[in-house]
Amino acid sequence: MKFWLSVIENTSDKIETSSQINTKVYDIYLYERNGFMANIMHEDAILKMGMDYFRDTLLKLLGVEYEFIEPGPTELVELNIQKMYLDYTFPTTDDRVIHFEFQTTSSGLADLRRFHAYEAVYQHNTGKKVLTYVIYTGGISKTMDTLDCGLYTYRVYPIYLIDKDADAVIDGLTQKQKARDDFTDEDFAQLALAPLMGSEKSRKEIIKNAVLLIKPYNHMSAQKALAMVYALADKFLEGEDLSEIKEDVAMTKLGQMIYDDGVKDGQRKGLKTGLDMGIKALTETCRELGVDYEQTVQRIISRFNMTQAEAEEAVRRYWK
């Protein structure tokens, strides 16, 4: 906007000059808009890829097998007052919904009441039966899984990963990589689950090591595993720790793919917004210089290759 204002101030009395100036305004705006959009990594795309990999590959390793369709909503609003956020929900082909929660701590009855509330609202909104699996990470080996609700008992299905050793996975695959042995699909799956396993190291260290081990590989299994690791980082980390992982992912093949998609999307959006800005600037300049409505329409047609009807609609929008 700063450039646009300075250009308009320098407009001369010749309409040809103002048209050239507006071309410059349009180009500058597009450049800034595209530069801004190109630097936005489309995180939703990575999280979606990670969710799909979790559903289609990792759940089988955890002993959970259903025929799934597209992921369900993970945000519920009840009474327009309170938002409830679920981790993952996956509708099945038999018209049920499998709900997954990741827990790093256990709060006993409080957790069960929260999960029960999730299910009740989800079932009320969709009419579907909901089954909740709770994946407990780190050192948790036993929790409450039933809640006395009076006339009935509510139950969740716990999955404990305490017997899985993230350090052993990272160390073993580090040695395998040093020996120049290719990783298998199962290796990538183990890396994707490593942030959920027990470890002597911090979760950030495990996530960072997993990213670095996956980084040299460009095939789809590697990218899906990396997307899942990123999704777990997004859930468990925050602040500088999360920013550091984002930077690491940005330097991988997956990060480049998402960046390229962001550039293309930014170009499309920038073109449309830039076109509107260019039409607005030219229309307002014509108006200020005393060019009549019909002549302005013709200049819009000529400058932006529009039909008569499109140009008239555009000029009407900004002819004030």
C-alpha positions as CSV (number, residue, x, y, z in Angstrom):
1,M,0.0,0.0,0.0
2,K,2.9,2.3,0.7
3,F,4.1,2.0,-2.9
4,W,0.6,2.5,-4.3
5,L,0.1,5.8,-2.5
6,S,3.4,7.3,-3.5
7,V,2.8,6.4,-7.2
8,I,-0.6,8.0,-7.3
9,E,0.8,11.2,-5.8
10,N,3.1,11.5,-8.8
11,T,0.4,11.1,-11.4
12,S,0.6,13.6,-14.2
13,D,-2.2,15.1,-16.3
14,K,-1.8,12.6,-19.1
15,I,-3.9,9.5,-18.9
16,E,-1.3,7.5,-20.8
17,T,1.2,8.2,-17.9
18,S,-1.4,7.2,-15.3
19,S,-2.0,4.0,-17.1
20,Q,1.7,3.2,-17.1
21,I,1.9,4.1,-13.4
22,N,-1.0,1.8,-12.6
23,T,0.8,-1.0,-14.4
24,K,3.7,-0.4,-12.1
25,V,1.4,-0.4,-9.0
26,Y,-0.1,-3.7,-10.1
27,D,3.3,-5.3,-10.6
28,I,4.7,-4.1,-7.3
29,Y,1.6,-5.3,-5.4
30,L,1.8,-8.7,-7.1
31,Y,5.4,-9.0,-6.2
32,E,4.9,-8.2,-2.5
33,R,1.8,-10.4,-2.3
34,N,3.5,-13.4,-3.9
35,G,6.6,-12.9,-1.7
36,F,4.4,-12.9,1.4
37,M,2.3,-16.0,0.4
38,A,5.4,-17.9,-0.8
39,N,6.9,-17.8,2.6
40,I,3.9,-19.4,4.3
41,M,4.3,-23.1,4.7
42,H,0.9,-24.8,4.2
43,E,1.0,-26.7,7.5
44,D,-2.4,-28.2,7.0
45,A,-1.1,-30.2,4.1
46,I,1.6,-31.7,6.3
47,L,-0.8,-32.5,9.1
48,K,-3.3,-34.1,6.7
49,M,-0.6,-36.3,5.3
50,G,0.5,-37.3,8.8
51,M,-3.1,-38.1,9.8
52,D,-3.6,-40.2,6.7
53,Y,-0.4,-42.1,7.4
54,F,-1.4,-42.7,11.1
55,R,-4.8,-44.0,9.9
56,D,-3.6,-46.2,7.0
57,T,-0.3,-47.6,8.3
58,L,0.5,-46.9,12.0
59,L,-2.8,-48.1,13.5
60,K,-2.1,-51.6,12.2
61,L,1.2,-51.7,14.1
62,L,-0.8,-50.7,17.2
63,G,-3.3,-53.6,16.7
64,V,-6.2,-51.3,15.6
65,E,-7.8,-52.4,12.3
66,Y,-10.9,-50.9,10.8
67,E,-12.0,-50.0,7.3
68,F,-11.8,-46.2,7.4
69,I,-13.1,-43.5,5.1
70,E,-12.2,-39.8,5.3
71,P,-11.1,-38.3,8.7
72,G,-13.9,-36.7,10.7
73,P,-14.1,-33.3,12.4
74,T,-11.8,-32.7,15.4
75,E,-13.6,-29.6,16.7
76,L,-17.0,-29.7,18.4
77,V,-19.0,-26.8,19.5
78,E,-21.7,-27.4,22.2
79,L,-24.3,-24.7,23.0
80,N,-22.2,-22.1,21.2
81,I,-20.3,-21.7,24.5
82,Q,-17.5,-24.3,24.7
83,K,-15.2,-25.7,22.0
84,M,-14.0,-29.2,22.4
85,Y,-10.9,-30.3,20.5
86,L,-10.3,-34.0,19.7
87,D,-7.0,-35.3,18.4
88,Y,-8.0,-37.6,15.6
89,T,-11.4,-39.0,14.5
90,F,-11.8,-41.5,11.7
91,P,-15.2,-42.6,10.4
92,T,-15.4,-46.3,9.4
93,T,-17.2,-48.1,6.6
94,D,-19.6,-49.6,9.1
95,D,-20.9,-46.2,10.1
96,R,-18.9,-45.8,13.3
97,V,-16.3,-43.3,14.4
98,I,-13.0,-44.2,15.9
99,H,-11.6,-41.5,18.1
100,F,-8.0,-41.3,19.1
101,E,-6.5,-39.3,21.9
102,F,-2.7,-38.9,22.7
103,Q,-2.0,-38.6,26.5
104,T,1.3,-37.7,28.1
105,T,-0.2,-37.7,31.5
106,S,-3.1,-39.6,33.2
107,S,-5.7,-37.7,35.2
108,G,-7.9,-40.7,35.9
109,L,-11.6,-39.8,36.2
110,A,-11.1,-36.3,34.8
111,D,-9.8,-37.7,31.6
112,L,-12.6,-40.2,31.3
113,R,-15.2,-37.6,31.9
114,R,-13.7,-35.4,29.2
115,F,-13.6,-38.3,26.7
116,H,-17.1,-39.2,27.6
117,A,-18.2,-35.7,26.9
118,Y,-16.5,-35.7,23.5
119,E,-18.3,-38.9,22.5
120,A,-21.7,-37.7,23.7
121,V,-21.5,-34.4,21.8
122,Y,-20.1,-36.2,18.7
123,Q,-22.8,-38.8,18.8
124,H,-25.5,-36.1,19.4
125,N,-24.3,-34.1,16.4
126,T,-23.7,-37.0,13.9
127,G,-25.9,-39.9,15.2
128,K,-22.9,-42.2,14.9
129,K,-21.5,-44.6,17.5
130,V,-18.0,-43.5,18.8
131,L,-15.2,-45.7,20.1
132,T,-12.3,-44.0,21.9
133,Y,-8.7,-45.3,21.9
134,V,-6.3,-43.5,24.2
135,I,-2.6,-43.8,23.3
136,Y,-0.5,-43.2,26.4
137,T,3.0,-42.1,25.8
138,G,6.2,-42.1,27.8
139,G,6.2,-43.9,31.1
140,I,2.5,-44.5,31.6
141,S,1.8,-48.2,32.0
142,K,-1.6,-48.4,33.7
143,T,-4.7,-46.1,33.9
144,M,-8.4,-46.1,34.6
145,D,-10.4,-47.2,31.5
146,T,-13.9,-47.3,32.9
147,L,-16.3,-44.7,34.3
148,D,-19.4,-45.4,36.4
149,C,-22.2,-43.4,34.9
150,G,-25.0,-44.7,37.0
151,L,-27.1,-46.9,34.8
152,Y,-24.3,-47.7,32.4
153,T,-20.5,-47.9,32.4
154,Y,-18.4,-45.9,29.9
155,R,-15.2,-47.4,28.6
156,V,-12.1,-46.4,26.6
157,Y,-9.5,-48.6,25.0
158,P,-6.0,-47.8,26.3
159,I,-2.9,-48.4,24.2
160,Y,0.4,-48.3,26.1
161,L,3.7,-47.6,24.4
162,I,5.9,-47.9,27.5
163,D,7.3,-51.2,26.2
164,K,8.5,-49.4,23.0
165,D,12.0,-47.9,23.3
166,A,12.5,-44.8,21.2
167,D,16.2,-44.7,22.0
168,A,16.7,-48.2,20.7
169,V,14.8,-47.3,17.5
170,I,16.8,-44.1,17.0
171,D,20.2,-45.8,17.8
172,G,19.4,-48.9,15.7
173,L,18.4,-46.9,12.6
174,T,21.3,-44.5,13.0
175,Q,23.7,-47.5,12.7
176,K,21.7,-48.9,9.8
177,Q,22.0,-45.5,8.0
178,K,25.7,-45.3,8.7
179,A,26.1,-48.8,7.1
180,R,24.3,-47.4,4.1
181,D,21.4,-49.9,4.4
182,D,18.1,-48.7,3.1
183,F,15.2,-48.2,5.5
184,T,12.2,-50.4,5.1
185,D,8.6,-49.2,5.4
186,E,8.5,-50.7,8.9
187,D,11.6,-48.6,9.8
188,F,9.9,-45.4,8.8
189,A,6.8,-46.5,10.7
190,Q,8.9,-47.0,13.8
191,L,10.4,-43.5,13.4
192,A,7.0,-42.0,13.0
193,L,5.9,-43.6,16.3
194,A,9.2,-42.9,18.2
195,P,8.0,-39.6,19.7
196,L,5.2,-41.6,21.4
197,M,7.6,-44.2,22.9
198,G,9.5,-44.3,26.1
199,S,12.9,-42.6,26.2
200,E,15.6,-41.2,28.4
201,K,15.8,-38.2,26.1
202,S,13.3,-35.3,25.8
203,R,10.5,-35.6,23.3
204,K,12.1,-32.7,21.3
205,E,15.4,-34.7,21.0
206,I,13.5,-37.8,19.7
207,I,11.5,-35.7,17.2
208,K,14.6,-33.9,16.0
209,N,16.6,-37.2,15.6
210,A,13.7,-38.8,13.7
211,V,13.5,-35.8,11.3
212,L,17.3,-36.0,10.7
213,L,17.1,-39.8,10.0
214,I,14.2,-39.4,7.6
215,K,15.6,-36.4,5.9
216,P,17.9,-38.1,3.3
217,Y,15.1,-40.2,1.8
218,N,12.8,-38.7,-0.8
219,H,10.2,-41.5,-1.5
220,M,6.6,-41.4,-0.3
221,S,7.0,-43.6,2.7
222,A,9.6,-41.3,4.1
223,Q,7.6,-38.2,3.4
224,K,4.5,-39.7,5.1
225,A,6.5,-40.7,8.2
226,L,8.0,-37.2,8.3
227,A,4.6,-35.7,8.2
228,M,3.5,-37.8,11.1
229,V,6.5,-36.8,13.1
230,Y,5.7,-33.2,12.3
231,A,2.1,-33.6,13.4
232,L,3.3,-35.0,16.8
233,A,5.7,-32.1,17.1
234,D,2.8,-29.7,16.5
235,K,0.9,-31.4,19.3
236,F,3.5,-31.8,21.9
237,L,6.0,-29.0,21.4
238,E,5.6,-25.2,21.5
239,G,7.6,-22.0,21.3
240,E,11.3,-22.2,20.2
241,D,11.3,-26.0,20.3
242,L,8.5,-26.2,17.8
243,S,10.0,-23.5,15.6
244,E,13.3,-25.4,15.5
245,I,11.5,-28.5,14.3
246,K,9.6,-26.5,11.7
247,E,12.9,-25.2,10.4
248,D,14.3,-28.7,10.1
249,V,11.3,-29.9,8.2
250,A,11.4,-26.9,5.9
251,M,14.9,-28.1,4.8
252,T,13.6,-31.5,3.7
253,K,12.0,-32.8,0.5
254,L,8.6,-32.6,2.2
255,G,9.2,-29.0,3.2
256,Q,10.1,-28.1,-0.4
257,M,7.0,-29.8,-1.7
258,I,4.8,-27.9,0.7
259,Y,6.7,-24.7,0.0
260,D,6.2,-25.1,-3.8
261,D,2.5,-25.7,-3.3
262,G,2.4,-22.5,-1.2
263,V,4.1,-20.6,-4.0
264,K,1.6,-21.8,-6.6
265,D,-1.3,-21.0,-4.3
266,G,0.1,-17.6,-3.4
267,Q,0.5,-16.8,-7.1
268,R,-3.1,-17.7,-7.8
269,K,-4.4,-15.6,-4.9
270,G,-1.9,-12.8,-5.6
271,L,-3.0,-12.6,-9.3
272,K,-6.6,-12.2,-8.4
273,T,-6.0,-9.7,-5.6
274,G,-3.5,-7.8,-7.8
275,L,-5.9,-7.7,-10.7
276,D,-8.6,-6.2,-8.4
277,M,-6.1,-3.6,-7.1
278,G,-5.0,-2.7,-10.6
279,I,-8.6,-2.2,-11.8
280,K,-9.4,-0.1,-8.7
281,A,-6.3,2.1,-9.2
282,L,-6.9,2.7,-12.9
283,T,-10.6,3.4,-12.4
284,E,-10.0,5.9,-9.5
285,T,-7.3,7.6,-11.5
286,C,-9.5,8.0,-14.5
287,R,-12.2,9.4,-12.3
288,E,-9.8,11.9,-10.7
289,L,-8.5,13.1,-14.1
290,G,-12.0,13.6,-15.5
291,V,-12.2,10.7,-17.9
292,D,-15.8,9.7,-18.3
293,Y,-17.4,6.4,-17.4
294,E,-17.5,4.9,-20.9
295,Q,-13.9,5.8,-21.7
296,T,-12.8,4.3,-18.4
297,V,-14.7,1.0,-19.3
298,Q,-12.8,0.9,-22.6
299,R,-9.5,1.5,-20.9
300,I,-10.2,-1.4,-18.5
301,I,-11.1,-3.6,-21.4
302,S,-7.9,-2.8,-23.2
303,R,-5.6,-2.9,-20.2
304,F,-7.0,-6.1,-18.5
305,N,-8.3,-8.0,-21.6
306,M,-11.9,-8.1,-20.2
307,T,-15.3,-8.4,-21.8
308,Q,-17.6,-5.4,-22.0
309,A,-19.8,-6.8,-19.3
310,E,-16.9,-7.7,-17.0
311,A,-15.3,-4.2,-17.4
312,E,-18.6,-2.5,-16.7
313,E,-19.2,-4.5,-13.5
314,A,-15.6,-3.8,-12.4
315,V,-15.8,0.0,-13.0
316,R,-19.2,0.2,-11.3
317,R,-17.6,-1.4,-8.2
318,Y,-15.0,1.4,-7.9
319,W,-16.7,4.4,-9.6
320,K,-17.4,6.5,-6.5
